[in-house]
Amino acid sequence: MTETQVEKTADIPVQGNEHGERKWTDFFTFCTDHKVIGIQYLVTSFIFYCIGGVLADLVRTELRTPDVDFVTPEVYNSLFTLHATIMIFLWIVPAGGGFANYLIPLMIGAKDMAFPRLNAVAFWMIPPAGLLLIASLAVGDAPDAGWTSYPPLSLMTGQVGQGIWIMSLLVLGTSSILGAINFLVTILKMRVPSMGIYQMPLFCWAMMATSLLALLSTPVLAAGLILLSFDLVAGTAFFNPTGGGDPVVYQHMFWFYSHPAVYIMILPFFGGISEVIPIHSRKPVFGYKAIAFSSLAISFLGLIVWAHHMFTSGVPSWLRMFFMITTMIIAVPTGIKIFGWLATMWGGKIRLNSAMLFAIGFVGTFVIGGISGVMLAAVPFDIHVHDTYFVVAHLHYVLFGGSVLGIFSCIYHWFPKMTGRMINEFWGKVHFILTIVGLNMTFLPMHKLGLMGMNRRIAQYDPQFTSLNQICTYGSYILAISTFPFIFNAIWSWVKGPKAGDNPWNALTLEWMTTSPPAIENFEGTPVLQTGPYDYGVHYGSDEVTVVNTEQPVAVNT
Amino acid sequence: MKIPSSIWTLLIGISLTLVSLWYGQNHSLLPVAASDSATLVDGLFNTMMTISTGIFLIVEGGLIYCAFRYRRRQGDNSDGPAIEGNVPLEILWTAIPAIIVIGLSVYSFDVYTALGSINPHADHGGESHQSMRMSGSAMAATLSDKPQQVASVMEMQSEEVEKEPDMVVDITGMQYAWIFSYPESGVSSGELHLPIGKETKISMTATDVIHAFWVPEFRFKQDAIPGRQSEFRITPKSEGDYALICAELCGPYHGAMRTNVVVESQESFDNWIQEQLLASKDDLNQAIAINPVDKSADDFLAPYTKEMGIHSELLNQIHPH
């Protein structure tokens, strides 16, 4: 058993020279550096996470009792509408974009993205769109037809808020498309010459799959929303039955994007976890090609499952059966990943630090959401639980237990690289424990609630469900509390944490082969790969490798 | 004496299977199944619960085992073994989930086609399934020269479309109530009453926004969409009082939009129809005149006393005549 020979021979030549350090004010400007943009995405989306979280706890506070006694029913509907919209379009999707922005050029040895100015434009669309959406609450006319916004209801109620919602989503969707273009072109065209497609880290495969999905599906959402806006303001009747329109067509257009959206929300973190687990288990990832291709398979299949959200909408039987089968199939590539990660850990030398704890939590919690997802694919069962708390349970297990735990794992893992400092491990573990307890306490009872007959999007419910709802509410308060150790830890460590060095995890991917934080141009010269990205435990003849610190290719690793 | 790991694996596998099988049948997560269709759906769910429990225990158990057994020991800075994959194993864990989901798809397909139909006959050919007819406004009729769209809904008894239902009910959903009308008797009510064992054809629409008809004990749900009629058939098999819940967001009071489905004997149902007709008459005198004087006092008072919970036998005991 040898440890990786990284420290002995790797030379990281960038030492406080003209490549320079970032001024903190750069992070508030239109800066084309992908690292700045990545951090801008991450910090902005985290702020929206906190806002969405407050909305969630307001919803749960209302649901502590069966009667409507905390907010009015109209306000309540706005609360859950905005909660979901913010969490999806202003937290998870942009957070994935943030990591992609930060990591892709570093991982492939490039100096920046293919289109740096477009990249900055894509980010700067997000704060105004987000503020617009939040402003709708402040001006008292917020959207309240659910984040799905089905007509005719969305055309009848909270119309100003609905218009704001549509505009905000059109801008956010555009931002997502622009980001996807950048990621795809960069990954395909800007890898260092020594990095073939099968030497690329799995995070890049995942972002390739994500970007393809975003490019193909987001425009359809835009089209659907534009038609909805015409119905809203121009008196057309695309979806309005009183004019001969068909509300179900909206559902098809909406879900054609929104189902791929959930894969857009999870694939980046599948990729991130595929980086975290091998490094902290000190073992190669198990089944690199299988995991790489399963991302593409999920991406493709994700485009042909959308109508499983519409099983009770009056669609024909043949359509229900088709979408049931495609949805069931998508479990297979997902299972390949889960077993691959498990096998990566098996036999390794696992460091149970915060990044790895969140990664393990991700696998353990996501699998529960995946299981309930396969159940939902079965049409006769879905007919019973559609639009109930069973679905709410499923979606939160995959989105919170999956995406959010994945985001935290990635934050803890790449924090040293991004900030040059180590984040405090003790408080990271406190954060982890509070999160896991809060998450399960909030969302596990919801499975039973849905099965027993509690429908969703309601402010008042059958009193027989009171005790379970109280457990969910108190769990959500624990989740709120769990955020504070993280916020204080992140800020304090960023300012005063111990210096991290270039490669605190002894990792092998290229982002660890430069300074922390990286110099503005990432690497000096062009890096040359000497190992595969996951070659832990592999013997290399260390004498072969030399270190060069001139214009020659540098950042060699063994 | 150390037990070989293969024996441990065997024992764990056996106990895992037993626990999954038991929990799949004893989860007590569902309400009572009040129709044969509901029982079929529950059978599917129980199977899925068994499989899910097994997968859950394997994955969570594996994670916890790894976190303990393979954690880094103090002072050990070396790497783990450079294992990159194992093709037979990967094939195995691709094939087994694939077989499971294919099996579940077939099982679900069977349940779906059997829903509401106890004896799936051979196809009678001709027009299949319930249809959804677009009843657009007059303006829409002139715009479109296509024949009315037909989309099938629940294939409950697709083979028996030819057969006349025992009863017909029209349902209209609106913010925030359901109106049930019984065209054969002219009754309108806010409660759905169904005679047990009889096949009722339901034709449903909404007037304003999308609602959904959901009876958890029947495991049945269908959206009520404005501008469309959706049709389905129900044959209830257990008497009782069940919640009928709106299951599509229809506005701020969506949570309050619920009523009852009362499944009762044919006789009880007929009495209820009579009472509804009575209650809907404007002129009460005229209503009373409907019941001729030749009815005995008990018979005459029966509908009113029943509502008070007093039966004629009780009256007889108190005041025999």
Interface residues (C-beta under 8 A of the other chain):
Chain A: M1 T2 E3 T4 V68 T72 P73 E74 Y76 N77 D144 A145 G146 Y150 P152 L153 M156 T157 P241 T242 G243 G244 G245 D246 P247 V248 S281 R282 K283 P284 V285 F286 G287 Y288 K289 A290 T312 S313 G314 V315 P316 S317 R320 M321 M324 I325 M328 I329 A331 V332 G335 I336 I338 F339 G340 L342 A343 M345 W346 G347 G348 K349 I350 R351 L352 I360 V363 G364 V367 I368 I371 S372 V374 M375 A377 A378 V379 P380 F381 I383 H384 H386 D387 T388 H447 K448 L451 M452 G453 N455 R456 R457 I458 A459 Q460 Y461 D462 Y534 D535 Y536 G537 V538
Chain B: L29 L30 P31 L40 V41 L44 F45 M48 S52 I55 F56 V59 E60 G62 L63 C66 A67 Y70 R71 R72 R73 D76 N77 S78 D79 G80 P81 A82 I83 E84 G85 N86 L89 E90 W93 T94 P97 A98 V101 I102 L104 S105 Y107 S108 F109 V111 Y112 L115 H129 M132 M134 G136 S137 M139 A140 L143 S144 A151 S152 V153 M154 E155 S158 D208 V209 I210 A212 W214 P216 R219 F220 K221 Q222 D223 I225 P226 G227 R228 S230 A243 I245 C246 A247 E248 L249 C250 G251 P252 Y253 H254 G255 A256
